[in-house]
């Protein structure tokens, strides 16, 4: 079994150095690009569960 750890893309809250984990924040433009690139990179792995 392999376990992969991934982090979400950037949000404005993260960018501003605020750590706030009790609500979901929308990804900003950079975060959406990061998520898109990550999606392309992990296509080569067989992932059963996320």
C-alpha positions as CSV (number, residue, x, y, z in Angstrom):
1,X,0.0,0.0,0.0
2,X,1.2,3.5,-0.9
3,X,0.1,6.6,0.9
4,X,0.4,10.0,-0.8
5,X,0.2,13.2,1.1
6,X,-1.0,16.2,-0.9
7,X,-1.7,19.8,0.2
8,X,-4.5,21.9,-1.2
9,X,-3.6,24.8,-3.4
10,X,-3.2,28.4,-2.2
11,X,-6.0,30.5,-0.8
12,X,-5.9,34.2,0.0
13,X,-6.0,33.2,3.7
14,X,-2.9,31.0,3.3
15,X,-1.1,33.7,1.2
16,X,-1.7,36.2,3.9
17,X,-0.1,33.9,6.5
18,X,-3.4,33.2,8.4
19,X,-3.9,29.7,9.6
20,X,-7.7,29.0,9.8
21,X,-8.7,25.4,9.5
22,X,-12.4,25.3,10.6
23,X,-13.9,26.5,7.3
24,X,-13.3,25.8,3.6
25,X,-11.8,28.7,1.7
26,X,-11.9,29.1,-2.1
27,X,-8.7,28.6,-4.0
28,X,-7.3,31.8,-5.5
29,X,-5.9,31.9,-9.1
30,X,-2.5,30.5,-8.1
31,X,-4.2,27.7,-6.1
32,X,-6.4,26.7,-9.0
33,X,-3.3,26.5,-11.2
34,X,-1.5,24.4,-8.5
35,X,-4.5,22.0,-8.3
36,X,-4.6,21.6,-12.1
37,X,-0.8,20.9,-12.3
38,X,-1.1,18.4,-9.4
39,X,-4.0,16.7,-11.1
40,X,-1.8,16.2,-14.2
41,X,1.1,14.9,-12.1
42,X,-0.8,12.3,-10.2
43,X,-2.5,10.8,-13.3
44,X,0.4,8.3,-13.6
45,X,-0.5,6.7,-10.2
46,X,-3.2,4.2,-9.6
47,X,-5.2,5.7,-6.8
48,X,-8.1,3.7,-5.3
49,X,-9.2,6.0,-2.5
50,X,-9.0,9.7,-1.9
